[in-house]
Amino acid sequence: MGTAGVGWIAAIIIGGLAGWLAEMFMKSDTGIIMNIILGIVGAVLANAILSVFGIVLTGWIGYLIAGFIGACILVGVGRAIRR
């Protein structure tokens, strides 16, 4: 489940892209390593949340969408905690 049907190299690349998109959308300044981490962890988080509702995202596009959603959630939670 961890990489939603994509390999680890692809997970790093797609996670980085998802994290970067979330960084642009949320107007945060996290850096490339944090973007990758946010994207990968975000994808796992979003897939877990979506699976509760019976929604399953697969493949590269699904991983990218889940990573973006999850990374935005993580950035938002991080901001809420820091306040």
C-alpha positions as CSV (number, residue, x, y, z in Angstrom):
1,M,0.0,0.0,0.0
2,G,2.9,2.4,0.8
3,T,3.6,3.4,-2.8
4,A,0.1,2.8,-4.3
5,G,1.3,0.6,-7.2
6,V,4.3,2.7,-8.2
7,G,7.9,1.9,-7.5
8,W,10.0,3.7,-4.9
9,I,11.9,5.7,-7.5
10,A,8.6,6.8,-9.0
11,A,7.2,7.5,-5.6
12,I,10.1,9.8,-4.8
13,I,9.7,11.7,-8.1
14,I,5.9,11.8,-8.0
15,G,6.0,12.6,-4.2
16,G,8.4,15.5,-5.0
17,L,6.1,16.8,-7.7
18,A,3.0,16.5,-5.5
19,G,4.9,18.2,-2.6
20,W,6.0,21.0,-4.9
21,L,2.5,21.5,-6.2
22,A,1.2,21.6,-2.6
23,E,4.0,24.1,-1.8
24,M,2.8,26.4,-4.6
25,F,-0.9,26.0,-3.7
26,M,-0.4,26.5,0.0
27,K,2.2,29.2,-0.5
28,S,4.7,27.6,1.9
29,D,8.5,27.5,1.5
30,T,9.5,24.0,2.4
31,G,12.4,23.0,0.1
32,I,12.9,20.0,-2.2
33,I,13.6,17.3,0.5
34,M,10.6,18.3,2.6
35,N,8.4,18.5,-0.6
36,I,9.3,14.8,-1.4
37,I,8.6,13.8,2.2
38,L,5.3,15.7,2.3
39,G,4.3,14.2,-1.1
40,I,5.0,10.6,-0.1
41,V,3.6,10.8,3.4
42,G,0.7,12.8,2.0
43,A,-0.1,10.2,-0.6
44,V,-0.1,7.4,2.0
45,L,-2.3,9.6,4.4
46,A,-4.7,10.7,1.6
47,N,-5.1,7.1,0.3
48,A,-5.8,5.9,3.9
49,I,-8.5,8.6,4.3
50,L,-10.0,8.1,0.9
51,S,-10.2,4.3,1.3
52,V,-12.4,4.8,4.4
53,F,-14.9,6.4,1.9
54,G,-14.4,3.6,-0.6
55,I,-12.3,5.8,-3.0
56,V,-9.2,4.1,-4.3
57,L,-6.7,6.1,-6.4
58,T,-4.2,4.0,-8.3
59,G,-1.3,4.5,-10.7
60,W,0.9,7.6,-11.3
61,I,-2.0,10.1,-11.6
62,G,-3.8,8.7,-8.5
63,Y,-0.6,8.8,-6.5
64,L,0.0,12.4,-7.6
65,I,-3.5,13.5,-6.7
66,A,-3.4,11.7,-3.4
67,G,0.1,13.1,-2.7
68,F,-1.1,16.7,-3.4
69,I,-4.2,16.4,-1.2
70,G,-2.2,14.8,1.6
71,A,0.6,17.3,1.4
72,C,-1.8,20.2,1.6
73,I,-3.4,18.5,4.6
74,L,0.0,18.1,6.3
75,V,1.0,21.7,5.6
76,G,-2.3,22.9,7.0
77,V,-2.0,20.8,10.1
78,G,1.6,21.9,10.5
79,R,0.5,25.6,10.4
80,A,-2.3,25.0,12.9
81,I,0.1,23.3,15.3
82,R,2.7,26.2,15.0
83,R,0.1,28.8,15.9
